[in-house]
Amino acid sequence: MKKESKTWSPPGRPWELELLAFIFVLTSLVIPLYVELSYDEASPERIENLSLVARAEMERNQDQPSWKDLTMVFWGIAIVGLYLVHLVMAGAAFRWNSTPFTYLFAPLIFAMITYYRLFWLSQRTNDIGTIVSGGALEISMWILGILSITFLVARVRMARYRIQFRNVEWDIVSSTKLDKTYFELCANFTPLVYPPREYRVCEHGLMIEGWLFLMPLPFELIHSVEAAKHATYLTSGHYVATSAKTLLRIQLNDTPNPIFISPVQRKEMLEYCEKILAPRHGGTWAGATKSGDKQTRHGAATETHPGLRAQRKSQAEAKHSGKH
């Protein structure tokens, strides 16, 4: 039991993505500052061509804070403050998602700040123009490159977390159903960022697997699972689904917003979850009648085997002993 509890523990903070975001924070602070200071350093030839009065004026101006110095301080405070906001939002994110939303786009935000600062500097002198040009193609390549790095790191994070479940025997593995109703669900924004790939369930919980994330939901966390007939953009919840036709509504114990999934094997997965959750509701769980199933509530509650594998195994043993 202790081993299973450790396996189904929350993912925790994604340190790989945290390190990536912190690297881009340092990049947005250091690189523009280095470029600006390098440009402001006057070459020996330039100083020799100045008159004594001009040299004295330059030295006097260097001893006084300028608008340029204040701008550098402003950017430093803004970037650090933005990073603190990122940390607060990450701490408030759904703790069962291995890749919180803020970690997917924080590197891009800080990278674009770096790009903007370099572009602003390039407008002051032609010497920096070779670094960034501000062209649409260059900006697109910059964004694509940052997102590619972020998604690659997210996959590494996802693979590392998946190691916890290497010994889990899944009773049902179902792919997600994809149809044109996916675009209706995209109004809830979540399906755009977290498109699912498949769903897995065993006697201990349900796993939602996407291209960039894992979302384990132990049955201790789940209050109920029921079929959802229809959902619109007004229906609140987290849609980790790609179809509005095969939705399952998962209500958790510690959050008011349900999670919606869309497995191809909707009926099998619903019945399986009912068998696991029914004993926790005293055998009168209403979800047993919402599945479209012909079983009675009592019938759904009496089948309390921990999993289909265990049920098949016991049937095989009984059949074998009958032959002898």
Beta strands, then each sheet from edge to edge (+ up, - down):
strand 1: 172-175
strand 2: 196-202
strand 3: 205-210
strand 4: 214-218
strand 5: 222-227
strand 6: 238-239
strand 7: 248-252
strand 8: 259-261
sheet 1: 1+ 2- 3+ 4-
sheet 2: 5+ 7- 8+ 6+
end
